[in-house]
Amino acid sequence: MHVVMFGDQHVESLGGAQVSMRLQRRFLEKAGHTVTIVAPAMHGPRGRSAPASDAYVDLPSVPITFDREYSLTWPGRRTDRRVDAALADRPPVDVVHVQADFWGAFIGHRYARRHGIPVVHTMHNRLDVGIAAMSPFPGLVLRFLNWWERRVLGERTPGHDGWAFLRRLAVRSDAVTAPSAHFAHRLEEHDVVPPAGTVDVVWNGIDDDNLAAALAEASDRRAPGRPRFVWLGRMSPEKRLLPFLEALAASGVDAEVELIGGGGQLAAARRLAEKSRATVVFAGKLPYAEALRRIRAADAVVQTSIGFETQGMTIFEAASLGTPSIVSDPDLAAELGAGFWQVPDASVEALAATLRRASADIAAGAAPTPDPTIRERFRQSSRTAAMVEIYDRVTA
């Protein structure tokens, strides 16, 4: 079948949803399907160096971040015409898969409605938590987003919070998927469901080939002793990097800590890192395969966001590679099942105490063991097969 995916950001930009879409495309194509990805064109250095592909439809856009990594395409009739023209010469579209929350979602749903094509919508984000973390006036932002959505989609249903926004997208979909059971449950609690009434759980997966390569390499994880911690993610408030560095300094642990990623809090993170007894290395943005190798070599991955992650990819990648995690979010811990140290609450003191406990366990050779079944359940090939079953269902 021909699957057309719509995203808020170009899939060659940084971000968990973008990584997932690239993986989905590759494994769908390996299974014999055709994939087209529609998203805003990327600007800046990464935009100039991004690989070209016939599978991409890059829409005219404007950059919206200082580094020009992320961009916006305004939804409307002009964009509708561009999308229609770009897809007119491609095979007939069987299913639209929306993997966006904002303009990409609007553009995708408008396209599907115009052409009478079934829609699968994957909800990637906790909209309310993310906006509250990133905006000083989240209520005003949500009111604007709800107004914009009603205007662009022609929906007149009431509500101006994050759940009302997601609800309007869900009711236009033939299926809604979530990347974790806890997020699916939360969506259903707030009536963010398709007409069928339930949300399908399909984890985002890990690349089979990269997983095999990382597992095949001899890990340079050393004998029990000075622990090696890895933190990965976007350096922004909702990821709680700064509280982690405060806790690291307060804990007094003598550890090696590698921070992978970048973002607006980098300078503040560097200042806090100087206060710690630990050796803190800022690795920057790494290729996916290299990030997996660093996870494999670590004694533990540190996950610090609370209430924001809809899956928490890094701790599942870690579990697949046999690396335990320090987990702040209780929902993510419940999904993971085993192989982690649970931070009891959101305080810096609790995280510091957990870092000390994990360091002691690692030094004693008593670190917890991740659930061995996650490795097979998390492979992208199995996740693609699960999504194809949903495509078949909505197109039947």
C-alpha positions as CSV (number, residue, x, y, z in Angstrom):
1,M,0.0,0.0,0.0
2,H,1.0,3.7,-0.3
3,V,1.2,5.3,3.1
4,V,1.5,9.1,3.3
5,M,2.9,10.4,6.6
6,F,2.5,14.0,7.8
7,G,4.8,15.6,10.4
8,D,5.2,18.9,12.1
9,Q,9.0,18.8,11.4
10,H,11.2,17.4,8.6
11,V,12.2,13.9,9.5
12,E,15.9,14.7,9.1
13,S,15.7,17.2,12.0
14,L,16.3,16.1,15.6
15,G,13.5,14.7,17.7
16,G,12.0,11.4,18.8
17,A,9.0,11.5,16.5
18,Q,11.3,12.2,13.5
19,V,13.6,9.2,14.4
20,S,10.5,7.0,14.7
21,M,9.1,8.2,11.3
22,R,12.4,7.5,9.6
23,L,12.5,4.0,11.1
24,Q,8.8,3.3,10.1
25,R,9.5,4.4,6.6
26,R,12.5,2.1,6.2
27,F,10.8,-0.9,7.6
28,L,7.6,-0.3,5.7
29,E,9.6,-0.1,2.5
30,K,11.5,-3.3,3.4
31,A,8.0,-5.0,3.7
32,G,7.1,-3.8,0.2
33,H,5.1,-0.7,0.9
34,T,5.5,2.8,-0.5
35,V,5.9,5.7,1.9
36,T,5.8,9.4,1.3
37,I,6.5,11.9,4.1
38,V,5.1,15.4,3.9
39,A,6.6,18.0,6.2
40,P,8.0,21.6,6.3
41,A,11.3,22.1,4.5
42,M,14.2,22.4,6.8
43,H,16.5,25.4,7.0
44,G,20.0,26.1,8.4
45,P,23.1,23.9,8.3
46,R,21.2,20.6,8.8
47,G,18.7,21.6,6.1
48,R,21.5,22.1,3.6
49,S,23.2,18.8,4.6
50,A,20.1,16.7,4.9
51,P,19.9,13.8,2.4
52,A,17.5,14.3,-0.5
53,S,14.9,11.6,-1.1
54,D,12.1,11.0,-3.5
55,A,10.0,9.9,-0.5
56,Y,10.0,13.5,0.9
57,V,7.6,16.2,0.0
58,D,9.2,19.4,1.5
59,L,6.6,22.2,1.9
60,P,7.5,25.9,1.8
61,S,8.2,26.9,5.4
62,V,9.6,29.5,7.7
63,P,12.2,28.7,10.5
64,I,10.8,29.1,14.1
65,T,13.9,28.4,16.2
66,F,17.2,30.4,16.5
67,D,19.2,27.5,15.1
68,R,16.8,27.3,12.1
69,E,16.4,23.5,12.8
70,Y,12.6,23.6,13.1
71,S,10.2,25.3,10.8
72,L,6.5,26.0,10.2
73,T,4.3,25.5,7.2
74,W,1.1,27.5,7.3
75,P,-2.0,25.3,6.7
76,G,-4.5,26.6,4.2
77,R,-5.7,26.5,0.6
78,R,-2.3,27.4,-0.8
79,T,-0.6,24.5,1.1
80,D,-3.5,22.2,0.1
81,R,-2.8,22.9,-3.5
82,R,0.9,22.2,-3.1
83,V,0.3,18.9,-1.3
84,D,-2.3,17.8,-4.0
85,A,0.1,18.7,-6.8
86,A,3.1,16.9,-5.1
87,L,1.1,13.7,-4.6
88,A,-0.8,13.7,-7.9
89,D,2.1,12.0,-9.8
90,R,2.6,9.3,-7.1
91,P,0.7,6.0,-6.6
92,P,-2.8,6.3,-5.2
93,V,-2.8,6.9,-1.5
94,D,-4.3,4.1,0.6
95,V,-3.9,5.6,4.1
96,V,-2.8,8.8,5.7
97,H,-0.7,8.5,8.8
98,V,-0.6,11.7,10.8
99,Q,2.3,11.9,13.2
100,A,2.0,15.6,14.1
101,D,0.2,17.8,16.7
102,F,0.1,21.2,15.0
103,W,0.3,22.4,11.4
104,G,1.4,19.0,10.2
105,A,-1.7,17.5,11.7
106,F,-4.0,20.2,10.2
107,I,-2.4,19.7,6.7
108,G,-2.7,15.9,6.9
109,H,-6.3,15.8,8.1
110,R,-7.3,18.4,5.5
111,Y,-5.7,16.3,2.8
112,A,-7.4,13.1,4.0
113,R,-10.8,14.7,4.2
114,R,-10.5,16.2,0.7
115,H,-9.8,12.9,-0.8
116,G,-11.8,10.5,1.4
117,I,-8.8,8.6,2.6
118,P,-8.7,6.8,6.0
119,V,-6.5,8.3,8.7
120,V,-4.4,6.8,11.4
121,H,-3.2,9.4,13.9
122,T,-0.3,8.7,16.3
123,M,-0.4,10.9,19.3
124,H,3.2,11.6,20.2
125,N,3.0,14.4,22.8
126,R,1.5,15.4,26.1
127,L,0.4,18.8,24.7
128,D,-0.6,20.3,28.1
129,V,2.6,19.4,29.9
130,G,4.9,20.4,27.1
131,I,3.4,23.8,26.6
132,A,3.3,24.4,30.4
133,A,7.0,23.6,30.5
134,M,8.0,25.8,27.6
135,S,5.7,28.8,27.8
136,P,5.3,31.4,30.6
137,F,1.6,31.8,29.6
138,P,0.4,28.2,28.7
139,G,-3.3,29.1,29.1
140,L,-3.1,31.8,26.4
141,V,-1.0,29.5,24.1
142,L,-3.6,26.7,24.4
143,R,-6.5,29.1,23.7
144,F,-4.7,30.3,20.6
145,L,-4.0,26.7,19.4
146,N,-7.7,25.7,20.0
147,W,-8.9,28.7,18.1
148,W,-6.4,28.0,15.2
149,E,-7.5,24.4,15.1
150,R,-11.2,25.2,14.9
151,R,-10.6,27.8,12.2
152,V,-8.3,25.5,10.0
153,L,-10.3,22.3,10.4
154,G,-13.8,23.8,10.5
155,E,-14.5,22.2,13.8
156,R,-16.8,24.1,16.2
157,T,-16.6,21.8,19.3
158,P,-16.0,23.6,22.6
159,G,-13.0,23.4,24.8
160,H,-9.7,25.3,25.0
161,D,-7.3,23.0,26.9
162,G,-4.8,20.5,25.5
163,W,-7.2,17.5,25.7
164,A,-9.9,19.4,23.7
165,F,-7.3,20.2,21.0
166,L,-6.3,16.5,20.7
167,R,-9.9,15.4,20.9
168,R,-10.8,17.3,17.6
169,L,-7.9,15.4,15.8
170,A,-9.0,12.0,17.2
171,V,-12.6,12.3,16.1
172,R,-11.5,12.9,12.5
173,S,-9.3,9.7,12.6
174,D,-10.2,6.1,11.8
175,A,-7.7,4.9,14.3
176,V,-5.6,6.6,17.0
177,T,-2.4,5.0,18.3
178,A,-0.2,5.8,21.3
179,P,3.4,4.7,21.9
180,S,2.7,3.4,25.4
181,A,-0.1,1.9,27.4
182,H,0.0,4.6,30.1
183,F,-0.5,7.3,27.4
184,A,-3.2,5.4,25.7
185,H,-5.0,5.1,29.0
186,R,-4.7,8.8,29.6
187,L,-6.0,9.6,26.2
188,E,-9.0,7.4,26.7
189,E,-9.7,9.0,30.2
190,H,-10.0,12.3,28.4
191,D,-12.1,11.0,25.6
192,V,-9.3,11.5,23.0
193,V,-10.5,8.5,20.9
194,P,-11.5,7.8,17.4
195,P,-15.2,6.9,16.6
196,A,-14.3,3.3,17.4
197,G,-13.7,4.3,21.0
198,T,-10.3,2.8,21.8
199,V,-6.7,3.7,21.3
200,D,-4.3,1.2,19.9
201,V,-0.9,0.8,21.7
202,V,2.1,0.6,19.3
203,W,5.5,1.3,20.8
204,N,8.0,3.3,18.9
205,G,10.7,0.8,18.1
206,I,14.5,0.4,17.8
207,D,16.2,-0.2,14.5
208,D,16.8,-4.0,14.2
209,D,20.1,-3.5,12.4
210,N,21.5,-0.9,14.8
211,L,20.4,-3.0,17.8
212,A,22.2,-6.1,16.4
213,A,25.3,-4.0,15.7
214,A,25.3,-2.5,19.2
215,L,24.8,-5.9,20.8
216,A,27.5,-7.5,18.6
217,E,30.2,-5.0,19.7
218,A,32.0,-5.8,22.9
219,S,30.8,-3.3,25.4
220,D,33.5,-1.1,27.0
221,R,31.4,-1.1,30.2
222,R,34.0,-1.7,32.9
223,A,34.1,-3.8,36.0
224,P,32.1,-2.5,39.0
225,G,33.7,0.7,40.3
226,R,33.3,4.3,39.3
227,P,29.8,4.4,37.6
228,R,29.2,5.7,34.2
229,F,25.8,7.5,33.7
230,V,24.4,8.7,30.4
231,W,21.6,11.4,30.0
232,L,20.1,11.9,26.5
233,G,17.7,14.4,25.2
234,R,16.8,17.9,24.3
235,M,18.2,20.4,26.8
236,S,14.9,22.2,27.5
237,P,12.8,22.6,30.7
238,E,10.4,19.7,30.3
239,K,13.4,17.3,30.1
240,R,14.6,18.4,33.6
241,L,18.3,18.4,32.8
242,L,19.1,21.2,35.2
243,P,17.5,19.4,38.2
244,F,19.5,16.4,37.3
245,L,22.8,18.4,37.4
246,E,21.7,20.0,40.7
247,A,21.0,16.5,42.1
248,L,24.4,15.2,40.8
249,A,26.2,18.0,42.7
250,A,24.1,17.4,45.8
251,S,24.7,13.6,45.7
252,G,28.5,13.9,45.9
253,V,28.9,10.8,43.8
254,D,32.2,10.3,42.0
255,A,31.0,9.2,38.6
256,E,31.5,9.8,34.9
257,V,28.5,11.5,33.3
258,E,27.9,11.9,29.6
259,L,25.2,14.4,28.4
260,I,24.1,13.7,24.8
261,G,22.0,16.3,23.0
262,G,21.7,20.1,22.8
263,G,19.3,22.9,23.3
264,G,18.5,26.2,25.0
265,Q,19.7,25.1,28.4
266,L,23.2,24.1,27.4
267,A,25.0,27.2,28.9
268,A,23.1,26.8,32.2
269,A,24.0,23.1,32.2
270,R,27.7,23.8,31.7
271,R,27.6,26.2,34.7
272,L,25.9,23.6,37.0
273,A,28.2,20.8,35.8
274,E,31.2,22.7,37.3
275,K,29.7,22.4,40.8
276,S,29.7,18.6,40.7
277,R,32.3,16.1,41.9
278,A,31.5,14.0,38.9
279,T,33.3,14.2,35.6
280,V,30.7,15.6,33.2
281,V,31.2,15.4,29.4
282,F,29.0,17.3,27.0
283,A,29.0,15.0,23.9
284,G,26.6,17.1,21.8
285,K,24.3,15.7,19.2
286,L,25.4,12.2,18.1
287,P,24.3,9.9,15.3
288,Y,21.7,7.4,16.4
289,A,24.0,4.4,16.1
290,E,26.7,6.1,18.1
291,A,24.1,7.1,20.8
292,L,23.2,3.4,21.1
293,R,26.8,2.5,21.5
294,R,27.1,5.0,24.4
295,I,24.0,3.6,26.0
296,R,25.4,0.1,25.7
297,A,28.6,1.2,27.4
298,A,26.9,3.0,30.3
299,D,26.2,1.6,33.7
300,A,22.9,3.4,33.7
301,V,20.8,5.8,31.6
302,V,19.3,8.7,33.6
303,Q,15.7,9.7,32.7
304,T,14.5,12.8,34.4
305,S,11.4,14.2,32.8
306,I,8.1,13.7,34.6
307,G,4.6,13.6,33.0
308,F,5.9,14.7,29.6
309,E,7.1,11.6,27.9
310,T,4.5,9.5,26.1
311,Q,6.9,6.6,25.9
312,G,10.4,7.4,27.0
313,M,12.5,6.0,24.2
314,T,15.9,6.1,25.8
315,I,15.0,3.8,28.7
316,F,13.6,1.2,26.3
317,E,16.7,1.5,24.1
318,A,18.7,1.0,27.3
319,A,16.7,-2.1,28.3
320,S,17.1,-3.6,24.8
321,L,20.8,-3.2,25.2
322,G,20.9,-4.6,28.7
323,T,21.5,-1.3,30.5
324,P,19.4,-0.4,33.5
325,S,17.9,3.1,34.0
326,I,17.3,5.7,36.8
327,V,13.7,6.6,36.2
328,S,11.9,9.7,37.5
329,D,8.5,9.2,35.9
330,P,6.4,6.5,37.6
331,D,4.3,5.9,34.5
332,L,7.5,5.1,32.5
333,A,8.8,2.9,35.3
334,A,5.5,0.9,35.2
335,E,5.8,0.5,31.5
336,L,9.4,-0.7,31.7
337,G,8.6,-3.3,34.3
338,A,12.1,-4.1,35.6
339,G,15.7,-3.1,35.4
340,F,15.6,0.4,37.0
341,W,16.0,2.5,40.1
342,Q,12.8,4.5,40.8
343,V,13.2,8.1,41.9
344,P,10.5,8.4,44.6
345,D,9.4,12.0,43.9
346,A,10.2,15.0,41.8
347,S,12.6,16.7,44.3
348,V,16.3,17.3,43.8
349,E,16.9,15.5,47.1
350,A,15.1,12.4,46.0
351,L,17.0,12.3,42.7
352,A,20.3,12.8,44.6
353,A,19.5,9.9,46.9
354,T,18.7,7.7,44.0
355,L,22.0,8.6,42.3
356,R,23.8,7.6,45.5
357,R,21.9,4.3,45.7
358,A,22.5,3.5,42.0
359,S,26.2,4.3,42.4
360,A,26.5,2.0,45.4
361,D,24.7,-0.9,43.6
362,I,26.9,-0.5,40.5
363,A,30.0,-0.5,42.6
364,A,28.8,-3.6,44.4
365,G,27.9,-5.4,41.1
366,A,24.3,-5.4,42.2
367,A,22.6,-3.3,39.5
368,P,19.1,-4.4,38.4
369,T,18.6,-6.4,35.2
370,P,16.3,-5.2,32.5
371,D,13.4,-7.3,31.3
372,P,14.9,-9.6,28.6
373,T,11.6,-9.7,26.6
374,I,11.7,-5.9,25.9
375,R,14.5,-6.5,23.3
376,E,12.2,-8.6,21.1
377,R,9.0,-6.6,21.7
378,F,10.8,-3.3,20.9
379,R,12.3,-4.2,17.5
380,Q,11.1,-2.0,14.7
381,S,10.2,-5.0,12.5
382,S,7.6,-6.1,15.1
383,R,6.3,-2.5,15.6
384,T,5.9,-2.1,11.8
385,A,4.0,-5.4,11.6
386,A,1.6,-4.1,14.3
387,M,1.0,-0.9,12.5
388,V,0.4,-2.6,9.2
389,E,-2.4,-4.6,10.9
390,I,-4.0,-1.2,11.8
391,Y,-3.6,0.1,8.3
392,D,-5.3,-3.1,7.0
393,R,-8.1,-2.6,9.4
394,V,-8.9,1.0,8.5
395,T,-8.6,0.4,4.8
396,A,-10.7,-2.8,4.8
